[in-house]
Amino acid sequence: MKIGELAARANLKPSAIRYYEKVAILDAPHRVSGQRRYPADALDRVRLIRFATEMDFTLAEIKIFLGGLRDSAPVGPRWKKLAHAKITQVDEAIKRSRQLKSLLEHLLRCRCPSLQVCVQRLSLSPTLRKWDRRS
């Protein structure tokens, strides 16, 4: 299939397809009269790339996952390795999100007369507590 068809079927712009080729997460297709011609399985690969990026995997992580992957190769071991690393990142993001939510909820109730008083009343993050000790 041509690049326009692949892009349309994946709901992407052709420039995204070309970028995926440039960063080597999508194999460069063969060409016919200078036009890119993709095999049918390229759509599956592009859909997987889109899904992974929507799940906040970086292109570098996707490249590691897809590197040398063949249709006949099991993907389970690769998924497990990547999943373990990503779970740690997600847990950290959840912790930061909870802290942010707590701060925002505090700000909604804030009646502090000044910024200085407000900062003193906040439950500062461990990082900010370290800075406070250095002052």
N, C-alpha and C positions, 0 to 999 in steps of 0.2 A: 504494500500500500504506500501511497505517497505521503509526504510529511503533513500536508494539509488534512488528509483523511485521518491519519493517526492523531494529530492534534485535536481535530474536531471530536473524534470518538473518545478521547481522553479528557475532553473539555479543557484544553490548554491552547496556548498560542504556539505557532510553529517555532517561535524564538525560544520557548521553553524546551522544546524537543532538541533544538540545536545546542542549547546550553547543557542539557543532560549529556549529550555526546561530548561536548567540550570538556566537561569535568569527569568524563569516563564512567558514568553510571549507566549509560545506554550505549551499546555498541554502535559504531558507525555502520550504516547500512551499505549495501552495494549500490552502485549508481547505474542508471540507464539514461544515456544521453545527458549526463550531468545531474539528473534528478535523483534524489534519495528514494530508495525503494526498501521499505521495511517488511520483514517477515511478519506473519500473523501474530506470533508470540510476543512481538515488541509491545503490543497493546497491554498484555498482562504485566509486563515489566514496568511500563509507564504507570499503570494503575497502582502497582505496588509502590513505586517511588512516590506517587501522589499521596497514597495512604500513609506511608511512613513520614512524609514531611508534615502532613496534617497532625500526626501524632507527636510532632516535635523532634523527630529524629533529624540529626544534621545530615547534610549531604555526605560528609566524611564517614559517618556511621553507615549510611546507606551504601556507600561505595565498598566499605569493608564487607558488609553483608552480601552484596551482589557480586563481589569480585570472584570471578571464576565459577560462578554458579551455573550449572547446566540443568536442563530439564530433568535429567535422570538422577540428579543428586538430591538426597534428602535435605530439606531445609530446617528440620527440627533442631539439630545441634547448633546451627548458626543462630536461630531464633532464640534459643535458650541462653547462649552466651550474651547476645545483645540485650535480651530481656533482663538478665541479672544486673547488668550495668545500668540500664534505664530505670529499673525499679528504685535503685538508690537515688538517682536524680529526681525521680518523681516524689519520693518521700521527702527529700529536701525542699522541693517546690511546694509541697503540701504544708510543710512546717512554716515556710515563709508566707504562704497565703493565709494561714491561720493567724499569724502575727499581724499581717496587714489588716485583716478583717477586724481583729481586736482593736488595733489603732484607729481604724475608721469609725468603729462603733463608739470609741471613746470621743473622737472628734465630734460626732453627732450630739453627744451629751455635754460637750465642753462649755464651761461657763467661766473659764479662767480669765482673770483681769489683764493678763499680759502673756506674751510668748514665754518669758522666763519662767513664770509660775506654771504654765502648761507643760513645758519641757520637764520641769522638776517632778510633776505629778505623773508623767507617763511611765509606764513600765518599759524602761529602755531595754533594747536588745543587748545581748552579751557583748557584742562588738562596741556598742556605744558606752557600755559600762566600763570597758577597758580604757576607752578614750577619756572618760570622766576621771578615772583614777590617775591618769597621767597629768592632768591639769594641776 
